[in-house]
Amino acid sequence: MKYIICLSFMLLFSASAESLKEKYKLNLQSIYYFDNRDYNTLSVFTSAGKLPMNFSFWGFTDFHGNQLSPRDRSRLTYSFSEYRLTYGLKDLTGIEGLGLQTEYNYFSRSNKDVARIGPVYKHDLTFLPKGSWLQYRVFPLQTDDGNSQLSLIYRFAINEKWSINGFADYNINDEAQDRWVIEPQLNF
């Protein structure tokens, strides 16, 4: 996992020239936020929106504070990482926004990782301000014993500075109860 993170940073920092950043749509962003579950999180996002051969890359690592002690909520004690490589299928299908995605997740607290693969479809929401979109993902195949996931990711622009972003994942588990993971965010 640490190699993926290092590779992401090397890719972004080695391409420091503006022309390369523009050509590959490279982005690095960090966000620090206060969670209502009594811990803080530092998120580091990396992306390359336009790689050769119809590929794009997006990922993040969340460094979470101590959940067991609200007084130590800012002490970063574990991490969760999620990285996605998407192959755009527009040239093959003629459908804008259709792709095939592989996803890799790593949770340091349990030293557990999961890889997934499946189709994705992303489209703009033209009735909302520019930059609003929905993405649907289906991962019928993943590496942890026959489980699967359905996902909806969204961005609703309010204006140029404010947006509502988030996701709703439905995790289908063969040996445990199915569960939702939902995270809406108001961003400035």
Secondary structure as the mmCIF struct_conf table of DSSP 4:
data_model
#
loop_
_struct_conf.conf_type_id
_struct_conf.id
_struct_conf.beg_label_comp_id
_struct_conf.beg_label_asym_id
_struct_conf.beg_label_seq_id
_struct_conf.end_label_comp_id
_struct_conf.end_label_asym_id
_struct_conf.end_label_seq_id
HELX_RH_AL_P HELX_RH_AL_P1 LYS A 2 SER A 14
TURN_TY1_P TURN_TY1_P1 ALA A 15 ALA A 15
BEND BEND1 ALA A 17 ALA A 17
HELX_RH_AL_P HELX_RH_AL_P2 GLU A 18 TYR A 24
TURN_TY1_P TURN_TY1_P2 LYS A 25 LYS A 25
STRN STRN1 LEU A 26 ASP A 35
TURN_TY1_P TURN_TY1_P3 ASN A 36 ASP A 38
STRN STRN2 TYR A 39 LEU A 51
HELX_RH_3T_P HELX_RH_3T_P1 PRO A 52 ASN A 54
STRN STRN3 PHE A 55 GLY A 65
TURN_TY1_P TURN_TY1_P4 GLN A 67 LEU A 68
HELX_RH_3T_P HELX_RH_3T_P2 PRO A 70 ASP A 72
TURN_TY1_P TURN_TY1_P5 ARG A 73 SER A 74
BEND BEND2 ARG A 75 ARG A 75
STRN STRN4 LEU A 76 GLY A 88
HELX_RH_AL_P HELX_RH_AL_P3 LYS A 90 THR A 93
TURN_TY1_P TURN_TY1_P6 GLU A 96 GLY A 97
STRN STRN5 LEU A 98 PHE A 107
TURN_TY1_P TURN_TY1_P7 SER A 108 ASN A 111
STRN STRN6 LYS A 112 ASP A 124
TURN_TY1_P TURN_TY1_P8 THR A 126 PHE A 127
BEND BEND3 LEU A 128 PRO A 129
TURN_TY1_P TURN_TY1_P9 LYS A 130 GLY A 131
STRN STRN7 TRP A 133 PHE A 139
STRN STRN8 LEU A 141 GLN A 142
TURN_TY1_P TURN_TY1_P10 THR A 143 GLY A 146
STRN STRN9 SER A 148 ALA A 157
BEND BEND4 ILE A 158 LYS A 161
STRN STRN10 SER A 163 ILE A 172
BEND BEND5 ASP A 174 ALA A 176
STRN STRN11 ARG A 179 ASN A 187
#
